[in-house]
């Protein structure tokens, strides 16, 4: 089984990556992710309708605790749980904020679906040992950047516009970058890795 780069699967943005510099990779990633996600979900359970103005950023700020461990190698036994925790919390926040801000349900669905597709693409690349280029990872904004933009839309009363613009941006970026990257990746790269994983099963013989 070839390794998966969990650091890339985290999908940290500029804020999370900057916070990771402070801890310099010394902070284990699971605990801050669980604490940040738990506090965020507690606020969501209490109802985002009770949050107004700048307080809409509170869940984002709490989840940024996980960003402190973004530079850790994620080589612990349970560190594989960190990316799903971050993913699930981002989805819940986008869903709750969209519902509370009166964003049309189809638009909320499209944004979350776009983010899910991006995460699926990143995870599949990681399994094949093909990392997205650095510029694409930065352009995707990360879970922290997308959540912060959604919160800003809620603060300004532009949530429907922000949700639509963010969904379109993620989809266009995903489609364009994926097409370019996968077309430039030799087919033998992924094929050879799978053959190594299966112990040579299916490999051609001479």
Secondary structure, DSSP 4 states (H G I P E B T S, - for coil): -----HHHHH---HHHHHHHHHHTT-S-HHHHHHHHHHHHHHHHHH-GGG--GGGGGHHHHHHGGGGGGTTS---STTTTHHHHHHHHHHHHHHHHHHHHTT--HHHHHHHHHHHHHHHHHHHHHHHHT-PPPHHHHHHT-HHHHHHHHHHHHHHHT-HHHHHHHHHHHHHHHHHHHHHHHHHHS-HHHHHHHHHHHTTTTT----
